[in-house]
Amino acid sequence: MKQTIWVTINGRAYEEDVEPRLLLSHFLRENIGLTGTHVGCVIGECGACSILLDGKVVKSCLHFAVQADGREVTAVEGLAKDGELSPVQEAFVKHYAFQCGYCTPGMVITSHALLQQNPNPTEEEIRKALAGNLCMCTGYVQIVEAVKDAAEKQKAAKR
């Protein structure tokens, strides 16, 4: 039996009828069409499906869509504003902080959340924040550099 949910995704309100067992990751991809949220391991280990739920990083493969009822979701597509990439997205491109790109949306979301909470993280803090996101292609060096660069860019923009 389907259940109606109301959820705000990337600033847009949605009312959808969903099966109670539908994973939030599948809801975003299949019902809403936001394919930036990747489904990797489906057990919460890889972080490719990371999103913001009420501003907090969560693994969308570990949540049902019904758990987002009345809440605010930000997927990677919601970080860009008016066609302009966010500082984190720009830095990932600038530093080639991806190879196959599968982990990138989760890395970007997690990095964005880190910089919202800690605008001047150390390398150790960056690595700790990204520990829940796995990348099989890079050595994380470019990813860490991208986060550092985005932090600097955000600090400069606030001056």
Accessible surface in RSA format (square Angstrom, percent):
REM  Atomic radii and reference values for relative SASA: ProtOr
REM  Chains: A
REM  Algorithm: Lee & Richards
REM  Probe-radius: 1.40
REM  Slices: 20
REM RES _ NUM      All-atoms   Total-Side   Main-Chain    Non-polar    All polar
REM                ABS   REL    ABS   REL    ABS   REL    ABS   REL    ABS   REL
RES MET A   1   204.27 105.8 152.00 100.6  52.27 124.5 131.33 111.7  72.94  96.6
RES LYS A   2   125.97  61.5 101.72  62.4  24.25  57.7  52.28  47.1  73.70  78.5
RES GLN A   3    79.39  44.4  74.56  54.5   4.82  11.5  28.10  59.8  51.29  38.9
RES THR A   4    46.73  33.2  36.37  36.9  10.37  24.7  14.04  18.9  32.69  49.4
RES ILE A   5     0.03   0.0   0.02   0.0   0.01   0.0   0.02   0.0   0.01   0.0
RES TRP A   6   135.30  54.3 134.47  65.1   0.83   2.0 123.61  65.9  11.70  19.0
RES VAL A   7     4.45   2.9   0.04   0.0   4.41  10.6   2.85   2.5   1.60   4.3
RES THR A   8    43.81  31.2  43.29  43.9   0.52   1.2  16.30  21.9  27.51  41.6
RES ILE A   9     1.30   0.7   0.31   0.2   0.99   2.4   0.31   0.2   0.99   2.7
RES ASN A  10    47.39  32.7  16.07  15.5  31.33  75.4  20.77  50.0  26.62  25.7
RES GLY A  11    67.05  82.7   0.00   N/A  67.05  82.7  30.85  84.7  36.20  81.1
RES ARG A  12   155.13  65.1 150.93  76.9   4.20  10.0  51.85  70.9 103.28  62.6
RES ALA A  13    83.69  76.9  60.57  93.5  23.11  52.6  60.83  85.7  22.86  60.6
RES TYR A  14    36.89  17.2  29.46  16.8   7.43  19.3  23.17  17.4  13.72  16.9
RES GLU A  15   111.11  63.8  86.05  65.1  25.05  59.7  23.69  45.8  87.42  71.4
RES GLU A  16    48.26  27.7  44.11  33.4   4.15   9.9   4.81   9.3  43.45  35.5
RES ASP A  17    80.52  56.4  67.55  67.2  12.97  30.7  14.26  33.6  66.26  66.1
RES VAL A  18     2.47   1.6   0.00   0.0   2.47   5.9   2.47   2.1   0.00   0.0
RES GLU A  19    56.49  32.4  55.07  41.7   1.42   3.4  25.87  50.0  30.62  25.0
RES PRO A  20    60.68  44.2  56.46  51.5   4.21  15.3  56.66  46.8   4.01  24.9
RES ARG A  21   180.57  75.8 168.73  86.0  11.84  28.2  66.98  91.5 113.59  68.8
RES LEU A  22    37.73  21.0  33.17  23.7   4.56  11.5  37.64  26.4   0.09   0.2
RES LEU A  23    35.82  19.9  34.64  24.8   1.17   3.0  34.64  24.3   1.17   3.2
RES LEU A  24     0.60   0.3   0.60   0.4   0.00   0.0   0.60   0.4   0.00   0.0
RES SER A  25     0.00   0.0   0.00   0.0   0.00   0.0   0.00   0.0   0.00   0.0
RES HIS A  26    50.83  27.8  50.83  35.3   0.00   0.0  37.41  38.6  13.41  15.6
RES PHE A  27     0.00   0.0   0.00   0.0   0.00   0.0   0.00   0.0   0.00   0.0
RES LEU A  28     0.00   0.0   0.00   0.0   0.00   0.0   0.00   0.0   0.00   0.0
RES ARG A  29    73.45  30.8  66.61  34.0   6.85  16.3   4.78   6.5  68.67  41.6
RES GLU A  30   123.02  70.6  88.83  67.2  34.19  81.4  44.38  85.8  78.64  64.2
RES ASN A  31    62.95  43.4  30.43  29.4  32.52  78.3   8.45  20.3  54.50  52.7
RES ILE A  32    28.15  16.0   1.63   1.2  26.52  63.9   4.62   3.3  23.53  63.8
RES GLY A  33    49.10  60.5   0.00   N/A  49.10  60.5  25.90  71.1  23.20  52.0
RES LEU A  34    31.38  17.5  30.78  22.0   0.60   1.5  31.38  22.0   0.00   0.0
RES THR A  35    78.83  56.1  74.16  75.2   4.66  11.1  40.73  54.7  38.09  57.6
RES GLY A  36    15.77  19.4   0.00   N/A  15.77  19.4  14.80  40.6   0.97   2.2
RES THR A  37     1.95   1.4   0.90   0.9   1.06   2.5   1.06   1.4   0.90   1.4
RES HIS A  38    36.68  20.0  36.43  25.3   0.25   0.6  18.25  18.8  18.43  21.4
RES VAL A  39    29.55  19.4  18.36  16.6  11.19  27.0  18.36  15.9  11.19  30.3
RES GLY A  40    37.88  46.7   0.00   N/A  37.88  46.7  13.90  38.1  23.98  53.7
RES CYS A  41    47.48  35.9  20.02  22.3  27.46  64.5  30.02  76.0  17.46  18.8
RES VAL A  42    64.64  42.5  53.51  48.4  11.12  26.8  53.51  46.5  11.12  30.2
RES ILE A  43   119.37  67.9 103.80  77.3  15.58  37.5 106.22  76.5  13.16  35.7
RES GLY A  44    10.94  13.5   0.00   N/A  10.94  13.5   0.82   2.2  10.12  22.7
RES GLU A  45   107.52  61.7 100.52  76.0   7.00  16.7  24.34  47.1  83.18  67.9
RES CYS A  46    23.62  17.9  23.42  26.1   0.20   0.5  19.50  49.4   4.12   4.4
RES GLY A  47     1.09   1.3   0.00   N/A   1.09   1.3   0.32   0.9   0.77   1.7
RES ALA A  48     3.08   2.8   2.57   4.0   0.52   1.2   2.85   4.0   0.23   0.6
RES CYS A  49     3.64   2.8   3.64   4.1   0.00   0.0   0.55   1.4   3.09   3.3
RES SER A  50     2.17   1.8   0.07   0.1   2.10   4.8   0.00   0.0   2.17   3.0
RES ILE A  51     0.01   0.0   0.01   0.0   0.00   0.0   0.01   0.0   0.00   0.0
RES LEU A  52    13.29   7.4  13.19   9.4   0.09   0.2  13.19   9.3   0.09   0.3
RES LEU A  53     3.32   1.8   1.50   1.1   1.82   4.6   1.50   1.1   1.82   4.9
RES ASP A  54    81.10  56.8  49.47  49.2  31.63  74.8  33.59  79.1  47.51  47.4
RES GLY A  55    55.96  69.0   0.00   N/A  55.96  69.0  30.01  82.4  25.94  58.1
RES LYS A  56   146.38  71.4 142.21  87.3   4.17   9.9  90.69  81.6  55.69  59.3
RES VAL A  57    46.39  30.5  30.39  27.5  16.00  38.5  30.39  26.4  16.00  43.4
RES VAL A  58    20.01  13.2  14.47  13.1   5.54  13.3  20.01  17.4   0.00   0.0
RES LYS A  59    42.31  20.6  39.77  24.4   2.54   6.0  23.25  20.9  19.05  20.3
RES SER A  60     0.00   0.0   0.00   0.0   0.00   0.0   0.00   0.0   0.00   0.0
RES CYS A  61     6.36   4.8   2.29   2.5   4.07   9.6   0.83   2.1   5.53   6.0
RES LEU A  62   101.76  56.7  72.66  52.0  29.09  73.1  77.44  54.4  24.32  65.4
RES HIS A  63    40.87  22.3  40.53  28.2   0.34   0.9  19.93  20.5  20.94  24.4
RES PHE A  64    86.42  43.2  86.42  53.5   0.00   0.0  86.42  52.4   0.00   0.0
RES ALA A  65     0.00   0.0   0.00   0.0   0.00   0.0   0.00   0.0   0.00   0.0
RES VAL A  66    31.47  20.7  22.29  20.2   9.19  22.1  22.29  19.4   9.19  24.9
RES GLN A  67    86.12  48.2  72.62  53.1  13.50  32.2  29.77  63.4  56.35  42.7
RES ALA A  68     0.11   0.1   0.00   0.0   0.11   0.3   0.00   0.0   0.11   0.3
RES ASP A  69    56.06  39.3  40.28  40.1  15.79  37.3   7.47  17.6  48.59  48.5
RES GLY A  70    67.91  83.8   0.00   N/A  67.91  83.8  34.11  93.6  33.81  75.7
RES ARG A  71    89.82  37.7  83.35  42.5   6.47  15.4  28.00  38.3  61.82  37.5
RES GLU A  72    91.49  52.5  90.12  68.2   1.37   3.3  16.48  31.9  75.01  61.2
RES VAL A  73     0.06   0.0   0.01   0.0   0.04   0.1   0.01   0.0   0.04   0.1
RES THR A  74    26.58  18.9  26.58  26.9   0.00   0.0   9.33  12.5  17.25  26.1
RES ALA A  75     0.00   0.0   0.00   0.0   0.00   0.0   0.00   0.0   0.00   0.0
RES VAL A  76    19.10  12.6  18.35  16.6   0.76   1.8  18.38  16.0   0.72   2.0
RES GLU A  77    66.27  38.0  44.82  33.9  21.44  51.1  48.74  94.3  17.53  14.3
RES GLY A  78     7.67   9.5   0.00   N/A   7.67   9.5   5.88  16.1   1.79   4.0
RES LEU A  79    11.57   6.4   4.23   3.0   7.34  18.4   5.68   4.0   5.89  15.9
RES ALA A  80    33.39  30.7  20.55  31.7  12.84  29.2  20.79  29.3  12.59  33.4
RES LYS A  81   137.23  66.9 133.54  81.9   3.69   8.8  99.73  89.8  37.50  39.9
RES ASP A  82   150.81 105.6 108.69 108.2  42.12  99.6  42.43  99.9 108.39 108.1
RES GLY A  83    79.22  97.7   0.00   N/A  79.22  97.7  39.95 109.6  39.27  88.0
RES GLU A  84   115.52  66.3 113.08  85.5   2.45   5.8  41.91  81.1  73.61  60.1
RES LEU A  85    83.95  46.8  72.94  52.2  11.01  27.7  72.94  51.2  11.01  29.6
RES SER A  86    10.25   8.7   5.22   7.0   5.03  11.6  10.25  21.8   0.00   0.0
RES PRO A  87    43.55  31.7  43.03  39.2   0.52   1.9  43.38  35.8   0.18   1.1
RES VAL A  88     0.35   0.2   0.34   0.3   0.01   0.0   0.35   0.3   0.00   0.0
RES GLN A  89    23.59  13.2  21.59  15.8   2.00   4.8   9.74  20.7  13.86  10.5
RES GLU A  90    57.61  33.1  53.93  40.8   3.68   8.8  21.45  41.5  36.16  29.5
RES ALA A  91     2.78   2.6   1.02   1.6   1.76   4.0   2.55   3.6   0.23   0.6
RES PHE A  92     2.99   1.5   2.99   1.9   0.00   0.0   2.99   1.8   0.00   0.0
RES VAL A  93    82.59  54.3  80.62  73.0   1.97   4.8  80.62  70.0   1.97   5.3
RES LYS A  94   132.72  64.7 109.67  67.3  23.05  54.9  80.99  72.9  51.72  55.1
RES HIS A  95    49.31  27.0  40.94  28.5   8.37  21.4  31.64  32.6  17.67  20.6
RES TYR A  96   163.07  76.1 161.91  92.1   1.16   3.0 113.63  85.4  49.44  61.0
RES ALA A  97     0.70   0.6   0.00   0.0   0.70   1.6   0.00   0.0   0.70   1.9
RES PHE A  98    70.20  35.1  62.76  38.9   7.44  19.4  63.76  38.7   6.43  18.4
RES GLN A  99   110.00  61.5  77.82  56.9  32.17  76.6  33.88  72.1  76.12  57.7
RES CYS A 100    94.79  71.7  53.45  59.6  41.34  97.2  42.42 107.5  52.37  56.5
RES GLY A 101    19.39  23.9   0.00   N/A  19.39  23.9  14.05  38.6   5.35  12.0
RES TYR A 102   101.35  47.3  99.75  56.8   1.60   4.2  83.90  63.0  17.46  21.5
RES CYS A 103    15.31  11.6  14.24  15.9   1.06   2.5   8.23  20.9   7.08   7.6
RES THR A 104    22.78  16.2  22.44  22.8   0.33   0.8  22.71  30.5   0.07   0.1
RES PRO A 105    13.46   9.8  12.89  11.7   0.57   2.1  13.46  11.1   0.00   0.0
RES GLY A 106     0.00   0.0   0.00   N/A   0.00   0.0   0.00   0.0   0.00   0.0
RES MET A 107     0.14   0.1   0.14   0.1   0.00   0.0   0.14   0.1   0.00   0.0
RES VAL A 108     4.27   2.8   4.27   3.9   0.00   0.0   4.27   3.7   0.00   0.0
RES ILE A 109     0.08   0.0   0.08   0.1   0.00   0.0   0.08   0.1   0.00   0.0
RES THR A 110    10.69   7.6   9.55   9.7   1.14   2.7   9.49  12.7   1.21   1.8
RES SER A 111     0.06   0.0   0.00   0.0   0.06   0.1   0.06   0.1   0.00   0.0
RES HIS A 112    33.84  18.5  33.84  23.5   0.00   0.0  19.98  20.6  13.86  16.1
RES ALA A 113    10.67   9.8   8.46  13.1   2.20   5.0  10.50  14.8   0.17   0.5
RES LEU A 114    18.42  10.3  14.62  10.5   3.80   9.6  17.67  12.4   0.75   2.0
RES LEU A 115     4.24   2.4   0.00   0.0   4.24  10.6   0.00   0.0   4.24  11.4
RES GLN A 116   114.01  63.8  82.72  60.5  31.29  74.5  29.06  61.8  84.95  64.4
RES GLN A 117   154.90  86.6 119.13  87.1  35.77  85.2  42.49  90.4 112.41  85.3
RES ASN A 118    40.69  28.1  38.88  37.6   1.81   4.4  15.60  37.5  25.09  24.2
RES PRO A 119    60.08  43.8  59.64  54.4   0.44   1.6  59.86  49.4   0.21   1.3
RES ASN A 120    95.89  66.1  84.00  81.2  11.89  28.6  18.02  43.4  77.87  75.3
RES PRO A 121    14.10  10.3   0.51   0.5  13.58  49.4   0.62   0.5  13.47  83.7
RES THR A 122    78.18  55.6  70.34  71.3   7.83  18.7  75.42 101.3   2.76   4.2
RES GLU A 123    72.91  41.9  66.71  50.5   6.20  14.8  22.25  43.0  50.66  41.4
RES GLU A 124   140.03  80.4 132.77 100.4   7.27  17.3  49.24  95.2  90.79  74.1
RES GLU A 125    73.00  41.9  69.28  52.4   3.71   8.8  28.68  55.5  44.32  36.2
RES ILE A 126     0.03   0.0   0.03   0.0   0.00   0.0   0.03   0.0   0.00   0.0
RES ARG A 127    99.44  41.7  90.27  46.0   9.17  21.8  49.19  67.2  50.25  30.5
RES LYS A 128   164.92  80.5 149.65  91.8  15.27  36.4  99.05  89.2  65.87  70.2
RES ALA A 129    35.03  32.2  11.51  17.8  23.52  53.5  23.71  33.4  11.32  30.0
RES LEU A 130     4.53   2.5   3.27   2.3   1.25   3.2   3.58   2.5   0.95   2.6
RES ALA A 131    73.80  67.9  45.78  70.6  28.02  63.7  56.90  80.1  16.90  44.8
RES GLY A 132    31.56  38.9   0.00   N/A  31.56  38.9  26.94  73.9   4.62  10.3
RES ASN A 133     5.10   3.5   3.77   3.6   1.32   3.2   0.46   1.1   4.64   4.5
RES LEU A 134    87.43  48.7  81.17  58.1   6.26  15.7  81.17  57.0   6.26  16.9
RES CYS A 135    14.31  10.8   3.06   3.4  11.25  26.4   1.02   2.6  13.29  14.3
RES MET A 136   182.49  94.5 143.81  95.2  38.68  92.1 126.78 107.8  55.71  73.8
RES CYS A 137    53.96  40.8  27.59  30.8  26.36  62.0   7.90  20.0  46.06  49.7
RES THR A 138    14.62  10.4   0.05   0.1  14.57  34.7   3.10   4.2  11.52  17.4
RES GLY A 139    54.84  67.6   0.00   N/A  54.84  67.6  34.29  94.1  20.55  46.0
RES TYR A 140    52.59  24.6  52.59  29.9   0.00   0.0  46.26  34.8   6.33   7.8
RES VAL A 141    89.71  59.0  88.89  80.5   0.82   2.0  89.53  77.8   0.18   0.5
RES GLN A 142    59.15  33.1  57.68  42.2   1.47   3.5  22.10  47.0  37.05  28.1
RES ILE A 143     0.24   0.1   0.24   0.2   0.00   0.0   0.24   0.2   0.00   0.0
RES VAL A 144     2.76   1.8   2.76   2.5   0.00   0.0   2.76   2.4   0.00   0.0
RES GLU A 145    69.93  40.1  69.07  52.3   0.86   2.1  20.39  39.4  49.54  40.5
RES ALA A 146     0.18   0.2   0.00   0.0   0.18   0.4   0.01   0.0   0.16   0.4
RES VAL A 147     0.09   0.1   0.00   0.0   0.09   0.2   0.09   0.1   0.00   0.0
RES LYS A 148    67.76  33.1  64.47  39.6   3.29   7.8  41.77  37.6  25.99  27.7
RES ASP A 149    33.98  23.8  29.45  29.3   4.53  10.7   8.15  19.2  25.83  25.8
RES ALA A 150     0.23   0.2   0.00   0.0   0.23   0.5   0.23   0.3   0.00   0.0
RES ALA A 151     4.32   4.0   4.30   6.6   0.02   0.0   4.30   6.1   0.02   0.0
RES GLU A 152    92.18  52.9  89.58  67.8   2.60   6.2  42.42  82.1  49.76  40.6
RES LYS A 153    94.24  46.0  86.70  53.2   7.54  17.9  65.63  59.1  28.60  30.5
RES GLN A 154    25.59  14.3  23.68  17.3   1.91   4.5  14.33  30.5  11.26   8.5
RES LYS A 155    52.82  25.8  49.65  30.5   3.17   7.6  35.04  31.5  17.78  18.9
RES ALA A 156    55.26  50.8  41.67  64.3  13.59  30.9  42.46  59.8  12.80  33.9
RES ALA A 157    86.91  79.9  46.64  72.0  40.28  91.6  59.38  83.6  27.53  72.9
RES LYS A 158   162.09  79.1 125.12  76.8  36.97  88.0  93.14  83.8  68.95  73.4
RES ARG A 159   210.55  88.4 145.67  74.3  64.88 154.5  96.53 131.9 114.03  69.1
END  Absolute sums over single chains surface
CHAIN  1 A     8372.9       6594.8       1778.1       4579.5       3793.3
END  Absolute sums over all chains
TOTAL          8372.9       6594.8       1778.1       4579.5       3793.3
